[in-house]
C-alpha cells in the first residue's frame, strides 16, 4: 500500500495553524469589540489547538494509505474514526488534480476522485508529489475507461 | 420550439405584478417615511413595481421555449442571462407533475424533468395544459423505450446468439409479473401512447388513508400547531380557563397560575393541557397527511411506476423501473404492530428539497406482505434472513445508553443542587431502567443480509428502516470504526448508491459487524458489483430490459471509450449530439453531461 508523502505532515500542520489563527483572530475581535475575553485563554487555546492539529497531522500520516487494487481504489484513513473506502473503477465519474495555496507552498498536490454516489461522492487523496498526482490521475482515468462503465449511476 | 401555455402566462404575469406592487408599496412607504418623498409616491412606486414585475414575468414567459425532438428535450430560457439546455431523454430519471389549486382550475400543470446530475431540477415547465402533460410523458417514455430497443437490436445482431436474447425476454416476462400475458414487444410497438391507467398496483381508500394519517406521526405537526396557536388565542384562553376550573384552581390564583406553588394541581393542569395540545397536533398531522395523500394511486404502465396523490395540490409522476437505485421499507412501531409498512423507491433523479422528493415515492402505507410483493416487483429478491450483529454489540449499546443516562443524571444532580434544591435529583436514576431493554431492541432490529440480487440492511426500533440495494447499483463501499467500535473489534459497513436520499444520510449501513465479517462483506460486495454489472452487460438481467440496452456492449467498447475520455471536454463545451448514431455515446457518457449549457 502506498503512503502519503511525508511532507503532508507539514501541510496539515500548517493548515491547522492557519485555521487556528483565524479562530484566534475572531476570538480577539470578539474580545476587542464585544465581550471581554481573557487574552491568556485565547493564547492558551491557540497553543492547544495547534498542538492538537500537529498531533493529528502526525497520526493521520501514519494511518493514511491507499492502493490501486485490481477492481477498485482502496484507501484507509481517519484518526478518530477509522474508515476504509473502496471506490470501484466502474463508478469513477471523473478525476481531478488540485493544488491549494498551502499545498503549492510545500510542493504537493491532491487527486480528487468523483463518483455518482452521494455519501462519498468525492474522495481526496492528499499529499502527493505533483508528478505522482498527475500520474495517478491518468492511471485512474485509464482504469475507469477499461472498466467500461455504463451509466455509472 | 413551443411556448408554455398562454394561460400560464396570465397567472405568472399576475403573480409578478402582485409581487412587484407589493415590493413597490413597501419601498415607497419606506421612501416616504425616511426620505420625505410625497405621500403620492407610494401608489406610484407600487404601480411602477407592478409594471416591472409583470413585464419581467411576461418577458420570461416569452423567452421560455421548449421542444421535444428526437432524443432530446431542449429548453431555452432567461431574459438577461440566456440559457439553452439540452437533456438527452435517456437520461431523464423521473418526470413529475404538480398541479396546485389555481392550475387545476385553469387545467394546467407544472412538469419537472429530473436527471441524475446537478443539484436542482433540470427542467421545469411552468405550466402546460393537461393534454400536453400526457404527450410529454408518453414521448419521453417512448423514446426511452425505443433507444433501449434499438441498442438492444444492435446488441442481439452483434451477438448472433438468438438463444440468449430469448432468455432475456423470458426474464422480462417473469419480471412483468402482474401482466404475464403482455408480450414484451408491446413496450415499444403496441400502444405506448394510450394506457392512461396501466395496472393498478395500489390505491388508498378512505380507511387506509385515515389509518396512514394516524400512524404516520409528522414531527413537524407539533411545531406547526404551536406556531398556529396565536391565531386562535381567544380559544386557547378559554380552554386554559376550562382546564384550570377542571383541576380546581381558585379564581384568585388563576393570574399567578404559572408561579403558584400548588404543585400537584399545576402538574395535572400541565398534563391536561399537554394532552390537549398533543391531540390537536395529532389532528393537524392527520389533516396534513390526508390533504397530501388523498386519492393516492400507484399504477404501472410500460415499465414505469406512476403515482398520483393530493387533495388540493395534486402530484403525479413517473418513475422508470430501470432507474431505481434503492428500495427503502420503513415501519414504525405502530405500523409494525398492525402489520403495515411503507415503501420508498429511490432514483438518482430527485435533488432533495421538499419532503416528497427526498423520501422517494411509492407506497405510503400498505400491509407488509403487499409491500414486499411490490418491492419484489420492482427489484426481485428472495426471502430476507437478517444476520444480527454479534452479542458484544449489544453490550456496546448497554454501555452507550448507560453513559447517556449517567450524563443526564449528572446534569439533573447539578441542576438540582445548584438551582432547584428539591433533593429529588435521584429520580433521574430511573433513566437507567430502560437502558438494557433499549440496547436489546436496538441490537435486535439491526442486521444485514446478502441476498442473491440485493444487499439488505436494517436498523432502528422506533422507525425500522430496511434498505435494499441491488448489487449493480453500488457505488463506493466503506468500512468505518469509531474508537469505541475498535475496542470491541466491531465495524460498520456502508454501501453508497447514487440514490438521492443518501444525501441525507440514507446510506445502507450494516452496523457493528465483527471486524472480520465487515472486511469479508466489503470484499464480497465488490465482487458482486463486478459480477452483476458483467451479468447485466451480457443481458442476463433479472431486473428489467431497458438497462440492458443502456449498456454499451463489448463490441462498441472502443467507441464508448472515446466518448468517455472526451467526457469533460464535451460536458463543458457542447450539449449532446442528437442524431441517432450518438445513442451509444450518450449512454457511455457520465451524468455530468446531462448537457447543461449555461451561460
Interface residues (C-beta under 8 A of the other chain):
Chain A: X71 X72 X78 X80 X81 X82 X83 X84 X85 X86 X87 X88 X90 X91 X93 X94 X115 X116 X117 X118 X119 X120 X123 X141 X144 X145 X148 X149 X150 X151 X152 X153
Chain B: X116 X323 X325 X348 X474 X475 X476 X477 X478 X479 X480 X481 X482 X483 X486 X494 X496 X497 X498 X499 X500 X502 X503 X505 X507 X522 X526 X529 X530 X533 X536 X537 X547 X550 X551 X552 X554 X557 X560 X561 X564 X565 X567 X568 X587 X588 X590 X591 X592
